[in-house]
Amino acid sequence: MMPCTHIIVDTFISQVYNVNNIMIKYQLRCRCEHQFEGWFPSSKEYTRQKNRGMIQCPMCDSTTVDKAIMAPAVKTSKTKKLPTEDYFVMGESAETILRRLNKKIKKDFQDVGKNFAREARKAHKGKRDQKFYGRPTKEETNQLLDEGIDLFAVPDYKDN
């Protein structure tokens, strides 16, 4: 007897996704600002389903859905176990971490300012490295996410 394999069936197009493969979880937001999560086998599949109106808000049935800005999942070695729930650190520790992160980015990455969207598209196509930061508009951020370009918002931490 073969072991049971858990599957998810996409009823719109009857594709079968094996959940034992790595899936991408996106935080999604509809035009009414409802937030929910969606799981996809790849960013290209998310874009394909979005372009065909196949992603639907479970609260209002709207198919006008975009990715909400979220932190990416960070893959670690198989020997380490990450907590399955959110966890907290003390505020002072978080300030130290943010201070170091901002210092590292500003030291080692190129500031492209308002040209972030253009440079992100170049990097996504492999035409430049990914060692840059900048300040895209909200509209540019949503467009980049719609294009399947993953972003990470780094809070700017300023010492008082």
C-alpha positions in Angstrom: 0.0 0.0 0.0 1.4 3.5 -0.9 1.6 6.2 1.8 -1.1 8.8 1.8 -0.1 12.0 0.0 -1.9 15.2 0.9 -3.0 17.3 -2.0 -4.7 20.5 -2.7 -7.0 20.7 -5.7 -7.5 24.0 -7.5 -11.2 23.6 -8.5 -11.0 26.4 -11.2 -8.6 24.5 -13.4 -8.3 21.1 -11.7 -4.6 21.3 -11.1 -3.2 19.2 -8.3 -0.5 20.6 -6.1 1.5 18.3 -3.8 1.6 20.1 -0.4 4.8 18.2 0.4 6.6 20.5 -2.1 7.5 24.0 -1.0 4.6 26.4 -1.3 4.7 30.2 -1.2 2.3 31.9 1.3 1.2 35.4 0.4 -0.8 37.8 2.5 -3.5 39.1 0.2 -5.8 42.1 0.3 -8.9 42.8 -1.7 -10.3 46.2 -2.9 -12.4 46.3 0.3 -9.2 46.0 2.4 -10.1 42.5 3.7 -6.8 40.6 4.3 -6.4 36.8 3.9 -3.6 34.4 3.0 -3.1 32.4 -0.2 -0.8 29.5 -0.9 0.8 29.1 -4.3 3.4 26.7 -5.8 5.3 29.6 -7.3 5.1 33.4 -7.8 4.4 32.8 -11.5 1.4 30.7 -10.6 0.1 33.5 -8.3 0.5 36.0 -11.2 -1.3 33.7 -13.6 -4.2 33.1 -11.3 -4.5 36.8 -10.5 -4.4 37.8 -14.2 -7.2 35.3 -14.9 -9.4 36.6 -12.0 -9.1 33.2 -10.2 -8.2 34.6 -6.8 -11.2 35.6 -4.8 -11.7 37.2 -1.4 -13.4 34.8 0.9 -15.3 37.7 2.7 -16.7 39.7 -0.2 -16.0 37.5 -3.3 -14.1 40.3 -5.0 -11.5 39.2 -7.5 -9.7 42.5 -7.3 -6.9 41.1 -5.1 -3.3 42.3 -4.5 -0.4 41.1 -2.4 -0.1 42.9 0.9 3.4 43.9 1.9 4.9 41.2 4.2 8.2 39.9 5.4 9.6 37.0 3.4 10.1 33.5 5.0 13.7 32.8 5.6 14.9 29.3 4.9 17.3 27.8 7.5 19.1 24.6 7.9 17.0 21.5 8.4 18.4 20.8 11.9 17.0 24.1 13.3 13.3 24.3 14.3 11.7 27.7 14.1 8.7 28.5 16.4 5.4 27.7 14.8 3.8 30.8 16.3 4.9 34.5 16.5 7.4 35.3 19.1 8.6 38.4 20.8 11.9 40.1 21.8 12.3 42.9 24.3 12.0 46.3 22.8 15.6 47.3 23.5 16.8 44.2 21.7 14.6 45.0 18.7 16.0 48.5 18.6 19.6 47.1 18.6 18.7 44.7 15.8 17.0 47.4 13.7 19.9 49.8 14.3 22.4 47.1 13.1 20.3 46.2 10.1 19.9 49.8 9.0 23.6 50.4 9.4 24.5 47.3 7.4 22.2 48.2 4.6 23.3 51.8 4.4 27.0 50.7 4.4 26.9 47.8 2.0 24.0 48.6 -0.3 23.5 51.3 -3.0 20.9 53.9 -2.3 18.9 54.2 -5.5 16.3 56.5 -3.9 13.2 57.0 -6.1 14.6 54.7 -8.8 13.9 51.6 -6.7 11.2 50.2 -9.0 13.3 50.5 -12.1 16.3 48.9 -10.4 14.2 46.1 -8.8 12.9 45.2 -12.3 16.5 45.1 -13.6 17.6 42.9 -10.6 14.6 40.6 -11.1 15.7 40.1 -14.8 19.3 39.4 -13.7 20.6 42.6 -15.2 22.1 43.9 -11.9 22.8 42.7 -8.4 20.3 42.9 -5.5 22.4 45.0 -3.2 20.4 48.2 -3.3 17.7 50.0 -1.4 15.3 52.9 -2.1 11.9 54.3 -1.5 9.3 53.2 -4.1 5.8 54.8 -3.9 2.9 52.6 -2.7 1.7 52.3 -6.3 5.2 51.1 -7.5 5.4 48.7 -4.6 2.0 47.1 -5.5 3.1 46.9 -9.2 6.3 45.2 -8.3 4.5 42.7 -6.1 1.9 42.1 -8.9 4.9 41.3 -11.2 6.1 38.6 -8.9 9.0 40.6 -7.5 9.5 39.8 -3.8 10.2 42.8 -1.6 11.0 43.3 2.1 10.1 46.5 3.9 12.9 47.5 6.3 11.8 49.9 9.0 14.0 52.9 9.1 15.3 53.2 12.6 16.7 56.5 13.8 18.5 57.1 17.1 16.8 59.6 19.3 
